[in-house]
Amino acid sequence: MNKFFAVVKREYKKVVFTWTFLLTTFLMPFIGAMFLVVPMLIFTIEGEQTRIAFADLNGNLAERLKKNLTPNKLADNLKRTAEGSLDKLEPSQNKQIEETAKLFGGNFKIIDYDASGKTPSEIKEFLNSLVAKKELDAYIIIPKDIDSTESKFELYSRKAGDFIINSTLESALSDAVRSQRLLDADISEEKLRQITRRVKLEKRPITETGAEKEDGADPMSGFIIASFLMTILLIYGQAIMAAIVEEKETKISEVLFSSARPFELLMGKLVGVGLAGLTQLAIWLAAASLLLGFGALSASASGIPIELPSITLMVVIYFLIFFLLGFFIYATIYAFIGSMVTNMQEGGQFAVLPVMILIIGLYFCFAVVRDPNSSLAFWMSIAPFFAPIVMPVRILAEVPPFWHIALAILLNGVAIIGLTWLTSRVYRIGMLMYGKRATIPEVWKWIWHS
């Protein structure tokens, strides 16, 4: 047992006390902070006003368009859109909408221009001269016939790539045209708004017995966690395989085998690297929690409510359990591959198999989110190889009965024992084989006769 712990300590220190581990562990939270803080700083920077003119050949839309671009009108439009999908706007949501409208509405400075009696070519020539003199940034030519399908609304702008300004102008113009068309058709805009108001469908989950229950965490967070798990498993699985191949190529394994049994070496390597992965994962989770908390507090202070996913302590514990199960399953598979091959190039060819298994498990997560209580969700969430990816997603979508989780842990634990037994027998002989990749019949012989 002392030799086992010595191997665990050696492998843990070998992984943790490297520049690669330290950089990736502490650089990732820094990069995450940059992705959170930098956009917030950028969006708080007020841009220059866009000086814009409206060449209204119709004669009725310029004033409507000006009104639609004022902060108050923009706020009304945004609130009307929000009320189409919400029952009632909270005070914080009203404040958020007003701040957004103030930001976008303050981006425009309207330059009055009378287009009556002028041709489009004359309008372009004059307004382009203003642009050349840097007195104008953009202008819109509104056609005379706004009902024709062949009519074109043209925007000429020095800031053609500013998607925020473009979308704001398009929305304001569409609203102005719609209002004018309703007026021409003698239809009340308010009445039309009431008729076309969206229906709010409240989704209330129930159990299989018909009892109502509270909403769970956002299922989309399950996909994020599944993808994160898959990435970590692949990274540390590759690390296990690389370490084994390196020991074989440098013939260190001969020295190690003289000091400890192959099984102790294999298990010590798996546990040591697994603890290193758990250390990195814990640091990342702590950093992610701090960043999300900081982002939510900053947004709330700005009047923008952000609801973080409700993840309980038990869900976190389940997540760590299935991470460890997944690590030992796939690390053992990578160790099996490393014991067979003679170099990393050969190992990369065989490593496609665990990658494909993980990707298939990720695909099954879509079916699990759609119906967490289906037979497919049950079998895939307890099946070895797939459960470490699928079960955390199912727990976030809807916590299954405890015996489902216990059965998944039991079956995957048995799978780990079986894989460890197979790998240890291959590892015992494969680590002493040099210059020749083992064939399938040879590996089969090692398993049964070593």
Summary of the structure (lengths in Angstrom):
residues: 450
radius of gyration: 31.6
end to end distance: 22.5
largest distance: 99.1
contacts: 1338
relative contact order: 0.10
helix: 69%
strand: 5%
